[in-house]
Structure formats: structure tokens, C-alpha cells
Amino acid sequence: MWGRIRALVIKELLALLKDKTSRLMLIGPPLFQLLIFSYAATFDLNQVPYAVYNQDRGTASRELLASFQGSPAFKLKATLDHLGQVAPAIDKREVLLVINIPPDFSRQLLRGKPGDLQVLIDGRNSNTAMVLLSYVRTIVTTFSAKWAADHGWPSPPAELKVRTWFNPNLESRWFIVPGIVGLLTLVVALVVTALTVARERENGTFDQLLVTPLHPAEILLGKALPGILIGLAEGSIIILVAVKAFEVPLLGSLGALYLGMGLFILSAVGVGLMISSIAVTQQQALLGAFLFLVPAVILSGFATPIANMPVLVQKFTLLNPLRYFLVIIRSVFLEGADLELLLPLYWPMAVIGVVTLIIAGWLFRRRLY
Amino acid sequence: MNGGGWRRVKGLVRKEALQIMRDPSSIAIAFVLPALLLFIFGYGVSLDAKRVPLALVVEKSSPAASSLTADFYESQWFRPVRYGHIQAAQEAMRHRRVEGILWLRSNFASRLFTGGPAPIGLILNGVDGNTARIVAGYVDGVWSNWLVRYAAAQGRQLSLPVNVEQRIWFNPEVRSTNFLVPGLIAVIMTLIGALLTSMVVAREWERGTMEALLVTPVRLREILLGKLVPYFCLGMGGQILSVAMAVYLFEVPLRGSLAVLMGVSSLFLLAALGMGLLISTVAHNQFIAGQLAIFTTFLPAFILSGFIFDIGSMPGWVQTITHAIAARYFVAVLQSVFLAGDIWPVIWLNSLALAIMAAIFFALVRLRSRKRLE
């Protein structure tokens, strides 16, 4: 039995890797995308173009604006002379932020009274707007505290001291890069498996395979193992690049990480083979792959937290293997989590993998037409 | 093209349409895919954290501590959970049961009484930096309100030197659905365009029917046009469905004109279909075409289009690469037309880019098809 499976695995690997185009296809895009996406996907802002409409000629406004100019997060694009220029600058997306300082700003501050500062933000991307607002508030708070101390304002009776665990600088790259490892591993596993059975069906070779002495379970293993092998190999390369090139700290144990990755790839391969055996043509298989891939990524917590979703959708995400793997990989990388803490996340992936593989094997013989 | 040319194109369109009817997967791609995906995402995707689980640790109760924690219970942003001591709260955070810990030490009330400053500790889980920043902002808001009220009750006037008045344009209630849904339309249309066409030409090459077609009097450009017309109609159907769902189901305001939206959408669809045709022509068979489609469409459109991650904050060389992603231009137009209105400078520039991309794709398709025959 094992001899037959080995032969089948070798044949599948050859089909995937024999010519140069197919080999390039499996190695080039994932690494290239890891590199680009890791730099691209961040919620942190820098060099945000902004404009200033300063009606005040005093020292306070100059000091405040200097701290904006000194910050790498902001880049001064224009100094406006009248109110009419504000709307066009934001509308045309020339600037994301306009700082409007009224004429009495410095006078108020020197008199010991609060001065008003108006900030106008382009809300077309409301997340960018919120992040931008928090940056503005940080700069203004620092300025306020310094001004209050220098000019003898009364100090507040209590102060908030914020400490952040696991990612002290709130670098979103630390959050995103492990996420991209999960994304790309999923894509590779799907690319390897989702079209294989459909291709053989379309070409008629699958019927030939079914009339051989091979048991459907053997065919299933022969189709699944190459996907798991390639997935693990690529996953390892991607993790290596994430640690070495992007310097994301890997605090936890490799054993916990690989157990998670193995089970995740098992479930992804299971889903891929199930899609492939439901489909009659390769076009249908491709449609199926997207119908799984896109919701799996968007509802995984990769970019938008699962906790923000409605309860019904949150329940639905329990079927998504990527959801579990993202928590595992982020916890192992950043929190140094161990096996015990992650145990509740391992078994759902194993269940998804086994169930989908069984359905795929069952469909091998049921769909003969 | 003369009269015969048009007749031949008509025949090809008819043949392609019949093929579409026979295999329901194309119709599923054009209508079921956008409806299903928009439905899931429109409801599922949100960056607005609500009812964040927050651990409260009060080591020694006092009137001041009670009034502060009461504010957290009343806030719509938090779901406070009480813990007896800090170790229990930290354990809960390690198990991801809470997103943060607000910690009032035993000396809080006495320090407050003696004029302070009394420390209030906030510990956040920084793994998801974006959420942590949002939660910190919410805590800061609740806390500052409490502080001003507390000072006023003590007969002191508390004021910070600078008063920030914020105005978020186009989306004042910062509802993330308003920008995510238009962006999702661009991602979904990218998929539809590529899915519809990436397999069709590869299939004909694989089966040898392409060579058969080419020995007939039909010209190459007529074949391509025959492929394009039916899928363009299907894709526009999907686009109309998506816009209708955005406006009526998700209540995203459409401030610009529908005509502009549809005009730019058709340009984008041409570019997306052109990319699918190019994949189909470059690949030697459907298998490779399918793999290419999975790799080159969804993730680039998702991450590099500016739909969720701000392009201006990416490193320069990555920004250059984003110019090769058609969805980037479409996202810019969609977000503007939906939320801001018909901002012509934004529309013209991005439409021009889309037209150029579509032209390049079709030129490449023609070039590569001719090469394959030699």
C-alpha cells in the first residue's frame, strides 16, 4: 500500500514541479509578495501630507507647528492664506490634514486661557483618519504639557500611565508580517491542491486512476501529501524571511509553531481537495478556491479584528482554519506562547482537516459523470 | 472592420454566450460571488471596536475610584470585567479574555487627596497595534471627561492649554463600513474580471480549438472582441448589483453621480478583463492560468490598492509598484465618488490611468497570441 502511495506522491510532485514555469509559479510569487506586502501592509502612517492655515502670528502657534514639522509622521505640503483654499486641498487628496489656528491662539495661551485648535481630516478612509487624529493628539498633548509646565499652569490631579505588552511601540509590522505568513501559506496550499482533481477530471485521467487497484483513501493521501510537503517547505522559508529580514521577534517555541502550521496546512489542503473534487471543470474549481480564499482572509482577523464583527459572523468564523492559525502564529511570535496556552486552537484545525479530507475522498467516487 | 467582420463577431459572441449558459459557473461568478462576498464583508468587516473587554482592578475602593469605574460601565465602548488583583487580570489578558487592564493602586485615593498626581495604570495588549491605539484613545476620552468633572466638583477649574476641535470630513461619524464597502467593490470586481476571462482562452488553447478558430477567416482581434463582449456585460451586471447593495443594504452615501461611477467602473472592468485575458494567453494551460489568477489578483488588490492600507505611508518603491495595480485607481475613485462627490481632478487622473492599463493589457494579449502561433 505504501509503495503505491509513494508512487502517486512522486507523480503528483512531478506534475507540480517538472517544468520551469510551474516551479517558478510556486516559489516566485509567494516570496515576492511576502517582501512587498510586509512593507506595504501597515496601519502606521508616515509622511502624511498636511497643510497649515495659521491666522495667528504669535510664538505659541509657531512652537506648536514646529513640533509637527519635526515629526517624521507629517510632511508639510502647503501653507494656506485664506479659508477658501482649505476645501479644494482636501477634496483633491493633496493633503489629508489641515491645521487651522485662529487669530487669538497665542494671545489666549499667554493670558492663561485655553486656545482653540481646529484640525480637519479627510475621512474617506476612516481608519487612516482615526490613526491620524491619534498622532495629532499625541503631539498636541506633549505641547500642552510642556507649555503648562513652562508657564505655571495648574497640574491635573491624576495622570494616565500607559504601558503596552508584547509590542511596546505598537508597530503594526509586528502584527502584520506573521499574518502574511499565514495568508501566503494558505494561498500556496490552495494553489497546489484546488485544481489537481478538477484537472484530472477534465482530462479524463481521474477515471483511469479510479479503475486502478488504488483505494480512494490511497488516492486521497497521494493528492494530499504533496500539498502538505510543499506547504511546509514554503511556510518554513517564509517564516525564515520574516524573522531574518523583517526582524519580527520569535519568542515562543518552534515546536508550538510547527504543530500549528502542520495542522493548518492539513486543513487548507483538505479544503482545497474538497473544492477540487466537487468541481467538474477547472474553472469551477478556481471559482471554488476564490469563494473559500477571499472570505477566509477577510474574516480571519488579519486586518480587521474578529471581535468587531457581529456575533453571527463571529460564529461563522469558527469554520475558518486561518482564524486559528493567525492567533497561534502571532502568539508564538510576539507573546512567546506555549503549547498549553494554545491547545484550544489546535484541535479545530485538525477537525476541519479530517472532515474535509473525508468528504473529498467520498466525492472521488460519487461524482462519476 | 467591415460588415463581414461584425457578423463574425456576432457569431462568436453568440457562441460564447451559449457556453456561458451551459456552464453555470460564469453566471455564478458574476452575480453570486459579488452578492455573497459583499454580504459577508459588509456585515463582517469593521474597524470600529465596540464593547471592548477591559479588566478593572481597584485595589482599594474609594468614592473617586467608584466614580471613575462607573464611567467605564456607562461607556458604550467598554465591557468592563472586575478582577480582585492584578495577577488575575494579567492572566486573563494572556488568555485573550480582555484587551486591556485599568489598574487603580491602593494609593490612588490618597495621592488624589494630597493633590497628586495620582497614577492610573493602563496596560494594553499591543499585538494588534491598531486596536491597541484605538482602545487607548477610548480610555483617554473616558478618563479626561472624568478628570474635568472631578476637578470641577473639587471647585477647581481644570483646563489644558490647547483645545483640539476635530472635524472628520466626508464621514463625520467615522463609520468604517462607509470606506470599506466601496473598497471591497474594487477587490470583488478584480476577482470577477480575472475569474471570468483567465480560463477561457487557455481552455481553447489547451483543447486545440484556438488553432481551429484561427484557420477560419476570423481575425484575432475579432476572436478577442467576441470573448470580451459577453463577459463585459456579465461583469457590469455584477457591478450594478454591488453598487445597489452598497447603497440600499449598507447605506453607504452615494454623493457623486451614478453616471460617473458606472463610466469609471466600465473602464476598470475592461482593465480587469484585459488582465484575465493576458493571464489566459501567457499560461500554457488552464492549470497554470488558475494558479496565476489566484496569486496575482486577490492579495495584491487587497493589500496594495489603498482599500485598507494607506498607500502614502508605504515606502517609495512599494508605492511605485502599486501603480501597476488597477484596483488602486478604482479604489481612489470609488471612495471619492461615494463619500465626497464628483471630484473631477481625482476622477480624470485615475480614469486615464485605467484606460492606459486596459490598452496595455490588450496590446500585450494581441502580441502574445501572435507569438504563440509562430
Chai-1 contact restraints between the chains, C-beta under 6 A:
chainA,res_idxA,chainB,res_idxB,connection_type,confidence,min_distance_angstrom,max_distance_angstrom,comment,restraint_id
A,M25,B,Q291,contact,1.0,0.0,6.0,A-B,restraint_1
A,P29,B,F295,contact,1.0,0.0,6.0,A-B,restraint_2
A,I36,B,V318,contact,1.0,0.0,6.0,A-B,restraint_3
A,F37,B,I303,contact,1.0,0.0,6.0,A-B,restraint_4
A,Y39,B,P315,contact,1.0,0.0,6.0,A-B,restraint_5
A,Y39,B,V318,contact,1.0,0.0,6.0,A-B,restraint_6
A,A40,B,I303,contact,1.0,0.0,6.0,A-B,restraint_7
A,A40,B,L304,contact,1.0,0.0,6.0,A-B,restraint_8
A,A40,B,M314,contact,1.0,0.0,6.0,A-B,restraint_9
A,A40,B,V318,contact,1.0,0.0,6.0,A-B,restraint_10
A,A41,B,I303,contact,1.0,0.0,6.0,A-B,restraint_11
A,A41,B,F309,contact,1.0,0.0,6.0,A-B,restraint_12
A,F43,B,N130,contact,1.0,0.0,6.0,A-B,restraint_13
A,L45,B,S313,contact,1.0,0.0,6.0,A-B,restraint_14
A,N46,B,S313,contact,1.0,0.0,6.0,A-B,restraint_15
A,D91,B,I343,contact,1.0,0.0,6.0,A-B,restraint_16
A,K92,B,P345,contact,1.0,0.0,6.0,A-B,restraint_17
A,L109,B,P161,contact,1.0,0.0,6.0,A-B,restraint_18
A,P114,B,S159,contact,1.0,0.0,6.0,A-B,restraint_19
A,P114,B,N163,contact,1.0,0.0,6.0,A-B,restraint_20
A,G115,B,V162,contact,1.0,0.0,6.0,A-B,restraint_21
A,D116,B,N163,contact,1.0,0.0,6.0,A-B,restraint_22
A,D116,B,E165,contact,1.0,0.0,6.0,A-B,restraint_23
A,L117,B,V162,contact,1.0,0.0,6.0,A-B,restraint_24
A,L117,B,V164,contact,1.0,0.0,6.0,A-B,restraint_25
A,Q118,B,E165,contact,1.0,0.0,6.0,A-B,restraint_26
A,V119,B,Q166,contact,1.0,0.0,6.0,A-B,restraint_27
A,L120,B,R167,contact,1.0,0.0,6.0,A-B,restraint_28
A,I121,B,I168,contact,1.0,0.0,6.0,A-B,restraint_29
A,D122,B,W169,contact,1.0,0.0,6.0,A-B,restraint_30
A,G123,B,I168,contact,1.0,0.0,6.0,A-B,restraint_31
A,G123,B,W169,contact,1.0,0.0,6.0,A-B,restraint_32
A,G123,B,F170,contact,1.0,0.0,6.0,A-B,restraint_33
A,G123,B,N171,contact,1.0,0.0,6.0,A-B,restraint_34
A,R124,B,F170,contact,1.0,0.0,6.0,A-B,restraint_35
A,R124,B,F179,contact,1.0,0.0,6.0,A-B,restraint_36
A,R124,B,Q335,contact,1.0,0.0,6.0,A-B,restraint_37
A,R124,B,L339,contact,1.0,0.0,6.0,A-B,restraint_38
A,N125,B,F179,contact,1.0,0.0,6.0,A-B,restraint_39
A,S126,B,N171,contact,1.0,0.0,6.0,A-B,restraint_40
A,S126,B,V174,contact,1.0,0.0,6.0,A-B,restraint_41
A,S126,B,S176,contact,1.0,0.0,6.0,A-B,restraint_42
A,S126,B,F179,contact,1.0,0.0,6.0,A-B,restraint_43
A,N127,B,L47,contact,1.0,0.0,6.0,A-B,restraint_44
A,T128,B,D310,contact,1.0,0.0,6.0,A-B,restraint_45
A,A129,B,I168,contact,1.0,0.0,6.0,A-B,restraint_46
A,L133,B,Q166,contact,1.0,0.0,6.0,A-B,restraint_47
A,S134,B,R133,contact,1.0,0.0,6.0,A-B,restraint_48
A,S134,B,G137,contact,1.0,0.0,6.0,A-B,restraint_49
A,V140,B,V162,contact,1.0,0.0,6.0,A-B,restraint_50
A,V140,B,V164,contact,1.0,0.0,6.0,A-B,restraint_51
A,S144,B,L160,contact,1.0,0.0,6.0,A-B,restraint_52
A,S144,B,P161,contact,1.0,0.0,6.0,A-B,restraint_53
A,S144,B,V162,contact,1.0,0.0,6.0,A-B,restraint_54
A,W147,B,P161,contact,1.0,0.0,6.0,A-B,restraint_55
A,A148,B,P161,contact,1.0,0.0,6.0,A-B,restraint_56
A,P156,B,L147,contact,1.0,0.0,6.0,A-B,restraint_57
A,P157,B,L112,contact,1.0,0.0,6.0,A-B,restraint_58
A,P157,B,G116,contact,1.0,0.0,6.0,A-B,restraint_59
A,A158,B,L112,contact,1.0,0.0,6.0,A-B,restraint_60
A,A158,B,G116,contact,1.0,0.0,6.0,A-B,restraint_61
A,A158,B,P117,contact,1.0,0.0,6.0,A-B,restraint_62
A,A158,B,A118,contact,1.0,0.0,6.0,A-B,restraint_63
A,A158,B,I120,contact,1.0,0.0,6.0,A-B,restraint_64
A,E159,B,P117,contact,1.0,0.0,6.0,A-B,restraint_65
A,L160,B,I120,contact,1.0,0.0,6.0,A-B,restraint_66
A,L160,B,L122,contact,1.0,0.0,6.0,A-B,restraint_67
A,L160,B,W143,contact,1.0,0.0,6.0,A-B,restraint_68
A,K161,B,P119,contact,1.0,0.0,6.0,A-B,restraint_69
A,K161,B,G121,contact,1.0,0.0,6.0,A-B,restraint_70
A,V162,B,L122,contact,1.0,0.0,6.0,A-B,restraint_71
A,V162,B,A136,contact,1.0,0.0,6.0,A-B,restraint_72
A,R163,B,I123,contact,1.0,0.0,6.0,A-B,restraint_73
A,T164,B,L124,contact,1.0,0.0,6.0,A-B,restraint_74
A,T164,B,G126,contact,1.0,0.0,6.0,A-B,restraint_75
A,W165,B,N125,contact,1.0,0.0,6.0,A-B,restraint_76
A,W165,B,G126,contact,1.0,0.0,6.0,A-B,restraint_77
A,F166,B,G126,contact,1.0,0.0,6.0,A-B,restraint_78
A,F166,B,V127,contact,1.0,0.0,6.0,A-B,restraint_79
A,N167,B,G126,contact,1.0,0.0,6.0,A-B,restraint_80
A,N167,B,V127,contact,1.0,0.0,6.0,A-B,restraint_81
A,N167,B,G129,contact,1.0,0.0,6.0,A-B,restraint_82
A,L170,B,G126,contact,1.0,0.0,6.0,A-B,restraint_83
A,L170,B,G129,contact,1.0,0.0,6.0,A-B,restraint_84
A,L170,B,A132,contact,1.0,0.0,6.0,A-B,restraint_85
A,L170,B,R133,contact,1.0,0.0,6.0,A-B,restraint_86
A,S172,B,G129,contact,1.0,0.0,6.0,A-B,restraint_87
A,S172,B,N130,contact,1.0,0.0,6.0,A-B,restraint_88
A,F175,B,V127,contact,1.0,0.0,6.0,A-B,restraint_89
A,F175,B,D128,contact,1.0,0.0,6.0,A-B,restraint_90
A,F175,B,G129,contact,1.0,0.0,6.0,A-B,restraint_91
A,V191,B,Q291,contact,1.0,0.0,6.0,A-B,restraint_92
A,V191,B,I294,contact,1.0,0.0,6.0,A-B,restraint_93
A,L195,B,F287,contact,1.0,0.0,6.0,A-B,restraint_94
A,L195,B,G290,contact,1.0,0.0,6.0,A-B,restraint_95
A,R199,B,F287,contact,1.0,0.0,6.0,A-B,restraint_96
A,Q282,B,Q286,contact,1.0,0.0,6.0,A-B,restraint_97
A,Q282,B,G290,contact,1.0,0.0,6.0,A-B,restraint_98
A,Q283,B,S25,contact,1.0,0.0,6.0,A-B,restraint_99
A,Q283,B,M199,contact,1.0,0.0,6.0,A-B,restraint_100
A,Q284,B,S25,contact,1.0,0.0,6.0,A-B,restraint_101
A,L286,B,G290,contact,1.0,0.0,6.0,A-B,restraint_102
A,L287,B,S25,contact,1.0,0.0,6.0,A-B,restraint_103
A,L287,B,I29,contact,1.0,0.0,6.0,A-B,restraint_104
A,F290,B,L191,contact,1.0,0.0,6.0,A-B,restraint_105
A,V294,B,L37,contact,1.0,0.0,6.0,A-B,restraint_106
A,P295,B,I40,contact,1.0,0.0,6.0,A-B,restraint_107
A,I298,B,F41,contact,1.0,0.0,6.0,A-B,restraint_108
A,I298,B,V45,contact,1.0,0.0,6.0,A-B,restraint_109
A,L299,B,G44,contact,1.0,0.0,6.0,A-B,restraint_110
A,A303,B,I308,contact,1.0,0.0,6.0,A-B,restraint_111
A,T304,B,V45,contact,1.0,0.0,6.0,A-B,restraint_112
A,T304,B,L47,contact,1.0,0.0,6.0,A-B,restraint_113
A,P305,B,T131,contact,1.0,0.0,6.0,A-B,restraint_114
A,N308,B,S46,contact,1.0,0.0,6.0,A-B,restraint_115
A,N308,B,A49,contact,1.0,0.0,6.0,A-B,restraint_116
A,M309,B,G44,contact,1.0,0.0,6.0,A-B,restraint_117
A,P310,B,Y43,contact,1.0,0.0,6.0,A-B,restraint_118
A,V313,B,Y43,contact,1.0,0.0,6.0,A-B,restraint_119
A,V313,B,G44,contact,1.0,0.0,6.0,A-B,restraint_120
A,R330,B,V127,contact,1.0,0.0,6.0,A-B,restraint_121
A,L334,B,V127,contact,1.0,0.0,6.0,A-B,restraint_122
